Amino acid sequence: MNKLFASTLKAVLPLMVAIVFIYLFIYLIVQQNIRLVANEIPMQYALEAKAKLESGTKPEEVIAGLNLVDTKYSLFPFLIVLNANGTIKATTCNVNGKNAMPPIGILEPSKKTGQNIVTWQPRPGIRNAIVVLPYTINGYEGYVIGGRSLSEAEKRIRFAGFQITEAIIFTLLAAFLTSLIVQYRIWLKIRSYGKQRR
């Protein structure tokens, strides 16, 4: 019986490896899709703010009426408006009650590509999806940042990972047991044939 298990495992091992790789590929696609969707609201906020700024609206007026967002606790999107030097002109974003500003190094790349989409971690355990857009009005340059907490997106990613893991285990067991049954039936036929020859 041990030989039967060993031969079954040997026969089904390439299939099991392929199954794992396929599921990991599916997980990566799901993970990337969830992460890309998380950028949509920050992008929308940043685009709307940029349009207002370039039409002459003042930074403080752009954020007027928006909630002050502590990204440690809130899922609301936030806006940060900066001048060309990276100084905050208006913001709805804070962490632990203090104005928060992403690293200034993320600003310059947005000039070259028109936008910069990154993950910002202001504190351990706090991660935000942010979109940086440059804007210009009457020769004055600046940046607008739209962002939102990634906590819910990361929960969905973890849940997807849990589901994929369950699916991998179930599929591997099903593949092994199916192969074991087939191998066992073949073994019985060979054994029966051997007895008949005697």
C-alpha positions, 0 to 999 in steps of 0.5 A: 500500500505504501508503494501505491501511495508513493507511485500515486504521489509521483504520478500526480506531483507535476499536476499538483505543482501546476495547480499551485502555480495556476492558483497563485497566478489567479491570486496575483491577478485578484490582488492587483485588481483590488489594488487598482480599484483602490486608486479610483476614488483618490484619482477622482478626488485629485482630478476634480481638485486639479480642475478647480485649482486650474480654474482659479479656485483657491486651495482652501476653497477646494477643500471647503466642506470636506471632512477632516480625515484621520487615515488611522480611523477613517475610510473617507478620501482626503486631499492635500494641496501643495505649492511647488516646494511641497509646502502644504497650502490646504489639507484634509489629511491628518494622522493622530491629530496632526497634518500628515505629508507624504515624502516630498520625493513622490512629487517630482515624478508626477511632472514627468508622467502627469501623475504618480500613484503610490502607496504611502505609509505615514505610520506603521500599520497605516497605508494609503493609496495616493495619487499625485497630480501636478497643476499649473495656473498663471505660471504658478505650479503646485501639486494636488494629492488625493488619497484614501486608506487601504485598510478595506482593500487589504482586508479583501486581499487577505480574504482572497488569499484565504479563499485561494489557500482553501481552494488549493488545498481542496483541489490538491486533495481532490487530484491526489484522491482521484489519482489514488483511486485510479491507481488502486483500480489499476493495481487491482486489475493487475493483481486479478490478472496475475491470479488468473494466469496462475 
